[in-house]
Amino acid sequence: MQTNQLLLLFCTVLLLLGLVAFFVGRAKAARVRASGTAMYAQPGQYAWFAVLSTAGPAVLVGAVGSLLLLLLGANIPPMYLLAASLVVAAAGLAVGVAQVKPHFHARQAIERVIRWVLTGAAMISIFTTFGILFSIISEALRFFQMHSFWDFITGTTWNPGASFLAAAGRGDGSSAEFGSVPLFAGTFMITAIALLVAVPIGLLSAIYMSEYAPQRVRTIAKPVLEVLAGIPTVVYGFFAAITVAPIIVNIAGFFGLDASYNNAVAPGIVMGIMIIPFISSLSDDVINSVPDSMRQGSLALGMTKGETIRDVVVPAALPGIISAALLGMSRALGETMIVVMAAGMRPNLTANPLEDMTTVTVRIVASLTGDQEFESAETLSAFALGLVLFVVTLTLNLVSVLMIRRFREKYRVNNL
Amino acid sequence: MSHSFDEISQQLKRRHRKSARLKWISMGALGLAGLFLVLFFADMLSKGLPAFQQAYINTEVRYTEEASRDGRLAFEEELLPLISRTVVRVIPLQLRNNPEMIGTSEQRWMLATSEVDQYLKGHRNRLSDEEKAEIDERVATGQVDLRFNKTFFGSGDSKIAENAGILSAVVGTIMTMIVTLLISFPIGVMTAIYLEEFAPDNRFTQLIEININNLAAIPSILFGLLGLAIFINFFGVPRSSPLAGGMTLALMTLPVIIIATRTALRSVPDSIRHAAFGVGCSRWQVVRDHVLPLAMPGIMTGSIIGLAQAMGETAPLIIVGMVAFIPDVSASFTQAATVMPAQIFTWSGEPEQAFVEKTAGGILVLLSVLISLNAFAVVLRKKFERRW
């Protein structure tokens, strides 16, 4: 039988057993109660307990069994597993109904089960992180068995070349070079351009919104800026490739410079636009929580409003502003679609942003969308790049969180 | 002395000018951000709106015996370069389904090639001068015209530009979002309930909290790597399927829903919990019967915003293979599908000029769906928000 047919059968039988458990349990509880015995819980609660004791262990057995099946290969036929879990369900039904006794705390039992279920749900987010780490690290390790870690970190040529032939058993793949320096150079170049756009505009907008703007402007401007963050990145990528890149080429041509249509400036600028709201909204919050006593002190000493903002408010808010910029930077480093669509494909170690260059994320996408064997060094290199990306963004995020915490402790604000 | 006073007041004037300058500069920065937004939308509209119209040619179609083998034979020879290649298949198919039509003929609006379409819209095209003259003549008599583009909304992807539509991507998006929501909504809400209402304040709880904040900041492409390595390679979920894509996106949406739900739960005042405990409710009864219903509008708003975010996500879906070429609409969770952003990505890589317009048209559809979702979330919040 097909897997999904088995699943359907399992669900149907379990549903039927659950219904039986509910009604039998409730009827029994109602009978006990009608006989005049005081009970610890309502009939409905006994009924729900019977349902839980029917379904819970059965689902658990089924899930663990199929996981083992996947892990160890098909040692147990799925039919046996189905039968086993249904037997467990029937046993659970019997136990659940038998537990309908005046001295049984059904409500507390349900409460305990629910607490475990909720804890289980909370564990899933931890599993996700471990899943990401595990999947990236295990594949990256396989890559580092083929190519040395040192060459990967310091090499200046990225040329997967014929590595896919080696995976297919032809050639030895020795001509392939995986030096990630040009990729990281491209990534940091584009990120730097993005930050050059986003930090001044984001910070100044935040200053305007928190220090100058009337309430009415604030209530309009904030959501409008948030729209910038809500636009899908694939749309930004199209905008960068079709509209911004030709403009950049024309401007460069006007100054007699030669620019590629896949230059780094176009994706950089558009990525900068995308992260403006990340920087402005956090900076806005931070500037708002600088205590007013500092502004009053400064104004009382005869400073103008501009000087107060420049010399008192912004320096006080600096940890928060840096933290916002770091968050924006981590966004820009991991951003994929804009660079896939607007930046180049050629690993190119250059300091000229008008040339085409590629980034880490572009390489990850390129090496996973081809038709190579999954085992080939080129495919696995994507996981090695992903590992570095994970470590870098994680570090940036942690530093950013620490800086915000420091700011919060210094000024005792709780709303950040 | 008076000289020095003058100097000071001069200096003061300079300082105030400088102060005023900061105000204008910062205002300009905000204006610049707004300007970007306006330019962006204007650009998308001007590029994408023409995609909703398509060139059609009104001509006589002769349903002859030969035409049921090769659809092109149903038309005058001089028109053939102007009529879409799709007729090769369309006319024979029509005649096979309605054999009684063979031998008749009718006047009909036929889909023109994308070259004609681009010429009428004033874009770059590869038509010869005679063909252009021919079209101009027919436009004058109303035999060639731009009409509403049914194909764009009613069919799947195609390599023939005028025949490409967004429907299969829309269906794929709906299927993927169903999977995403079915997984991330219950788990997200349960996690938030655990953290806000049940969890003791210990190391384990802090670990979960840090972890969730961290997940929210991980680049989306890494979720794609997870989906590829765990869901597809390990669990054997079919590649390119809405199931694989939806599960991957669910993990990405999870932190958004958790954070929104926690905020909503926290905004329910403690007095409600105290009252419920006071009449003897257990913890779960308090949450289920009192706190959760009151927090529901906030939870829904957050989930809709999370869903909109997931709907626009492309990078992880490319990694799990959801950039497949899907000409036919299929509503299956385990077969290859594509989603709107992936369709936009695919079209943006096509070299033909006509696909630029398709891409922008797809973007307009996606943006209008996202904007309506977000507007719906805002309305929901406005309508049900309670101040305690």
Boltz contact constraints between the chains, C-beta under 6 A:
constraints:
  - contact:
      token1: [A, 107]
      token2: [B, 282]
      max_distance: 6.0
  - contact:
      token1: [A, 111]
      token2: [B, 282]
      max_distance: 6.0
  - contact:
      token1: [A, 111]
      token2: [B, 284]
      max_distance: 6.0
  - contact:
      token1: [A, 114]
      token2: [B, 284]
      max_distance: 6.0
  - contact:
      token1: [A, 115]
      token2: [B, 198]
      max_distance: 6.0
  - contact:
      token1: [A, 118]
      token2: [B, 190]
      max_distance: 6.0
  - contact:
      token1: [A, 118]
      token2: [B, 193]
      max_distance: 6.0
  - contact:
      token1: [A, 118]
      token2: [B, 194]
      max_distance: 6.0
  - contact:
      token1: [A, 118]
      token2: [B, 198]
      max_distance: 6.0
  - contact:
      token1: [A, 121]
      token2: [B, 187]
      max_distance: 6.0
  - contact:
      token1: [A, 121]
      token2: [B, 190]
      max_distance: 6.0
  - contact:
      token1: [A, 121]
      token2: [B, 191]
      max_distance: 6.0
  - contact:
      token1: [A, 122]
      token2: [B, 191]
      max_distance: 6.0
  - contact:
      token1: [A, 122]
      token2: [B, 194]
      max_distance: 6.0
  - contact:
      token1: [A, 122]
      token2: [B, 208]
      max_distance: 6.0
  - contact:
      token1: [A, 124]
      token2: [B, 187]
      max_distance: 6.0
  - contact:
      token1: [A, 125]
      token2: [B, 211]
      max_distance: 6.0
  - contact:
      token1: [A, 125]
      token2: [B, 212]
      max_distance: 6.0
  - contact:
      token1: [A, 126]
      token2: [B, 211]
      max_distance: 6.0
  - contact:
      token1: [A, 128]
      token2: [B, 251]
      max_distance: 6.0
  - contact:
      token1: [A, 129]
      token2: [B, 211]
      max_distance: 6.0
  - contact:
      token1: [A, 131]
      token2: [B, 226]
      max_distance: 6.0
  - contact:
      token1: [A, 131]
      token2: [B, 230]
      max_distance: 6.0
  - contact:
      token1: [A, 132]
      token2: [B, 222]
      max_distance: 6.0
  - contact:
      token1: [A, 132]
      token2: [B, 226]
      max_distance: 6.0
  - contact:
      token1: [A, 135]
      token2: [B, 226]
      max_distance: 6.0
  - contact:
      token1: [A, 135]
      token2: [B, 229]
      max_distance: 6.0
  - contact:
      token1: [A, 135]
      token2: [B, 230]
      max_distance: 6.0
  - contact:
      token1: [A, 136]
      token2: [B, 225]
      max_distance: 6.0
  - contact:
      token1: [A, 201]
      token2: [B, 29]
      max_distance: 6.0
  - contact:
      token1: [A, 201]
      token2: [B, 32]
      max_distance: 6.0
  - contact:
      token1: [A, 201]
      token2: [B, 33]
      max_distance: 6.0
  - contact:
      token1: [A, 204]
      token2: [B, 26]
      max_distance: 6.0
  - contact:
      token1: [A, 204]
      token2: [B, 29]
      max_distance: 6.0
  - contact:
      token1: [A, 205]
      token2: [B, 29]
      max_distance: 6.0
  - contact:
      token1: [A, 205]
      token2: [B, 30]
      max_distance: 6.0
  - contact:
      token1: [A, 205]
      token2: [B, 33]
      max_distance: 6.0
  - contact:
      token1: [A, 207]
      token2: [B, 26]
      max_distance: 6.0
  - contact:
      token1: [A, 208]
      token2: [B, 26]
      max_distance: 6.0
  - contact:
      token1: [A, 208]
      token2: [B, 27]
      max_distance: 6.0
  - contact:
      token1: [A, 208]
      token2: [B, 30]
      max_distance: 6.0
  - contact:
      token1: [A, 212]
      token2: [B, 23]
      max_distance: 6.0
  - contact:
      token1: [A, 232]
      token2: [B, 312]
      max_distance: 6.0
  - contact:
      token1: [A, 232]
      token2: [B, 341]
      max_distance: 6.0
  - contact:
      token1: [A, 234]
      token2: [B, 314]
      max_distance: 6.0
  - contact:
      token1: [A, 234]
      token2: [B, 341]
      max_distance: 6.0
  - contact:
      token1: [A, 234]
      token2: [B, 344]
      max_distance: 6.0
  - contact:
      token1: [A, 234]
      token2: [B, 345]
      max_distance: 6.0
  - contact:
      token1: [A, 235]
      token2: [B, 363]
      max_distance: 6.0
  - contact:
      token1: [A, 238]
      token2: [B, 348]
      max_distance: 6.0
  - contact:
      token1: [A, 238]
      token2: [B, 359]
      max_distance: 6.0
  - contact:
      token1: [A, 243]
      token2: [B, 43]
      max_distance: 6.0
  - contact:
      token1: [A, 273]
      token2: [B, 36]
      max_distance: 6.0
  - contact:
      token1: [A, 276]
      token2: [B, 33]
      max_distance: 6.0
  - contact:
      token1: [A, 304]
      token2: [B, 15]
      max_distance: 6.0
  - contact:
      token1: [A, 304]
      token2: [B, 16]
      max_distance: 6.0
  - contact:
      token1: [A, 304]
      token2: [B, 19]
      max_distance: 6.0
  - contact:
      token1: [A, 305]
      token2: [B, 19]
      max_distance: 6.0
  - contact:
      token1: [A, 306]
      token2: [B, 18]
      max_distance: 6.0
  - contact:
      token1: [A, 306]
      token2: [B, 19]
      max_distance: 6.0
  - contact:
      token1: [A, 306]
      token2: [B, 22]
      max_distance: 6.0
  - contact:
      token1: [A, 334]
      token2: [B, 219]
      max_distance: 6.0
  - contact:
      token1: [A, 336]
      token2: [B, 221]
      max_distance: 6.0
  - contact:
      token1: [A, 336]
      token2: [B, 315]
      max_distance: 6.0
  - contact:
      token1: [A, 337]
      token2: [B, 314]
      max_distance: 6.0
  - contact:
      token1: [A, 337]
      token2: [B, 315]
      max_distance: 6.0
  - contact:
      token1: [A, 361]
      token2: [B, 221]
      max_distance: 6.0
  - contact:
      token1: [A, 365]
      token2: [B, 318]
      max_distance: 6.0
  - contact:
      token1: [A, 368]
      token2: [B, 319]
      max_distance: 6.0
  - contact:
      token1: [A, 386]
      token2: [B, 222]
      max_distance: 6.0
  - contact:
      token1: [A, 386]
      token2: [B, 225]
      max_distance: 6.0
  - contact:
      token1: [A, 390]
      token2: [B, 222]
      max_distance: 6.0
  - contact:
      token1: [A, 393]
      token2: [B, 219]
      max_distance: 6.0
  - contact:
      token1: [A, 397]
      token2: [B, 217]
      max_distance: 6.0
